Amino acid sequence: MSDEQKVKAEFWPKLAANLARIPFAEDAVAAWYCAFDPATPLKVKGTLLGALAYFILPFDVVPDFILGLGFSDDLAVLMTAMTLVKTHITQAHRDKAAAVLAQARSGVTAGVQPNGSQ
């Protein structure tokens, strides 16, 4: 399975299951929207997909189940990738991320689609 397929299949369930424990959720979702935006250059997509694939791995350098530290390595990988491609993550990507996360945090998850449409 390619990084793109893996991220498409596993990103949203992992995020939903750990939303309360992931302080960088909005950045991760903005990166997701940028990675799957048809206007995003291929190199940028590859960088973001690699970082998002690392996020969904169940066991990595610091396993996610370790309370307090579990997502620290995921954050470092994602922030490094986002720093490299920051000019491609648009305000529209960030706005979609904020809207979807606001709905998820308020308990409105039915009908929320990964592309942000209802």
N, C-alpha and C positions, 0 to 999 in steps of 0.2 A: 504494500500500500504506500503510495507517495505521501509526502508531507501534506500536500494540498488535500488529498482525500482523507487523511487521518485528522487533520484540523477541522475539516467540514463535518466529519462524523462525531468527533469527540470533544470539541471545544465547548459548545454550549452546555452539554450535560455536566462537564467538569466545573464550569463556571457556576452553574446553577447550584450544584451540590456544595460548593465552597464559597458562595458569595459573601457570607458574613466574615469569612476569614481572609479574604483577599483585598487588601487596601488599594491595590493597583488595578482593580476591576475595570474602571473606566478607560485606563490606558490600554488594557488588553483588548477590550471591545473596540476601541478606536483603531487599534492595530489590525484587528480582524476585518473591520470595514475597509480599511485601506488596502489590505492584502487581496480582498476580493472585489475591489473596484476595478472595472475594466480600463480605466484611465491610468492606473498605476503601472509604472514601468516594470518589466519582468525582473530585473535585479532587485528592485525594492520589494516586490512580492516574495521573491525567494528569501530575502533577509527576514522579512516579517513572518513568513510561514515557518521558517526554521525556528525562530524564537517561540512562536505559538505552539509548534510541535513539542518543543522542550517543556513548555508549560503543561501540556496534557500527559506527558510521560508519568506513569505512576511512581517510578523509582528513578531518581536522578541523583545528583551530587548530595543534596540534602533532601531526603524523602519528605513528601508533602505532609505526612501524618505526624511529623515532629512539631508539637505545639510551639508556636512562637517563632520558629526558625524554618519551618517547612517550605514556605514559599519565598524565602529570601534569595535563593539562587535563581528561581524563576523570575523574580523581580529584576535581578541584576542582568540576566540575559535579555529580558524584554526591554529594559531601559537602554542597554547598549545598542540593541537593534534600532530602537526608536530614535536614539541620538544620531545614528548613522543615516537615517532616512527621514528626519524630522520635517523637511520641507515638503514631503509628499503626504503627510498626515494632515489633512485639511480640517478646517473648522466644521465642515459638513460631517466628516467622519466622527469628530468629537461630539457634535450635537446629536447624531444618531445614537452614539454610545450612551450619552447622558439620558436620553429619552427612554431607551430600552431598559437601562439599569434602574431608573426611577420607577418604571412600571413593575419590574421584577421585585424591587425592594418594598413596594407597596402591596405586594401579593397578587398583582394582576399579571399572571403568567400565561393564561389561556389566550391564544391568538398572537402572542409575540413571536414574530418570525425573525430569523437571523438577519434578514436584509432590512429590518426595521419597519416593514410594512405591517399593517394590522389586517 
